[in-house]
Amino acid sequence: MTDLPPANTLDRLTMEGGFTLEELVNRATLVELCAGVAELFSVPLRLFNGSGALVVDTHPSPRLHQYFGTQSGGRRILRDIVESVKALNPTSGMAISAVCPSSSRFLVAPVIYDTRRLARCVLGPFVPSELEQVPPALFQIDPGLEAGRLTELWRELPRMTDANANACVRHLTKTLELVLFSGHRALLASNMHLASTQESYRELEEKNANLSLAYERLKELDRLKSNFLATVSHELRTPLTSIIGYSEMLSAGIAGELTTEQLDFVNTIHEKGEQLLELIKGLLDLTKLESGTLNVRMSEVDMTALLEDVVATLTPTARRKEVELTASSEPGLLPVWGDAPRLRQVFVNLTENAVKFTPAGGSVRLTAAVVMELLEDDEDGPAVVLKGLKRPMVEVRVADTGIGIPPEERNKVFDAFYQVDSSSTREAGGTGLGLSIVRRLVDSHSGLVWIEGNQPNGTVFCVKLPCKKGSFSG
């Protein structure tokens, strides 16, 4: 079940705690609405908010009232008029009128929305249409006010029947209620959207914090794993070297002649020790590559000579398996910019794998050729930003006619310890480290390695390595 937000949060979102006129409708809309009604009925109109502050005033004070302000008696009357209008506090939705000494009137009506009184509209002053004579009380306000001037200014006041005044107020209040409903709905939608966005942001921040913690934990575990592998590999290699050395001395007869059966046992110990030593070296290389501590000494590397050396090294193994092993390079092959021992390790590993998974009567072929690659960045200097500039790269392909690698497995075989056939009954041995080391070594040379199919069977490992810096062409 989803947890509900706290009650105070719900009140804030649904505005149950109350709202003001200005929160639902902006001031410009209120001014335009009131001005339209005042112009339609030709009468002054004012709007006060729930706190009593003036929000809209469509007309300046009438000239009659301005004239009142020139004398003390008139000013007193003006104060009385203001106080009497302020004292009107309609709550039932019906308008209430206030009558002035000049017989002019003010009509005050509440603006009620959702049972809340949000504002008051004040219509006036206006003179009832049926009143034709100047009321005598007007001339008694102050002796300093001239009768003729009072009469002139009194006749300037707008005239309106009570029915029209009430219609004007009803029109304004009903229109305001519709506008307030629209504003309320929009504000609620905005509040809910904002709350939803804030909650999503909070959840995202929480997830990011958890991911950061998990990432830091994984980094620490990866560091501990690398340290463990390095320590274990180092501690294993020392006694293993002694085992291999003593097995070699026993095989050479230094401790006396061995029987045929004893010699077979010693040779088996030596062979398995060598295999274990290769595994330990692989673990150490992988640890150094992951930690970035593997030294790579870059220089020009003759790939033709390097591939011939790889073939010469693995030819005895290939002959024992009755697999044909060859290498060829195109004439004038450019040198590669890399670390010769590490590149030799790459191609010995790939070729050894190819021989291992190729049945008797099959073949493994190493080919090298120069390909041109379009540059995508300017890491080699300002000149390479020119459009169409290419750099030469040497592409080496190790193709075999073996059992092949399914397409869905080709991206996985470069993961450490991953093997296509990981069952305990698999025919080919190995730890699954070789191809992971190959990929990391190629990456350290700014190269690429990938796998292609070799129809109808077999696999092609492709390695692309950059030539020496400065070799560019347009």
Summary of the structure (lengths in Angstrom):
residues: 474
radius of gyration: 48.1
end to end distance: 65.8
largest distance: 150.7
contacts: 1357
relative contact order: 0.07
helix: 50%
strand: 19%
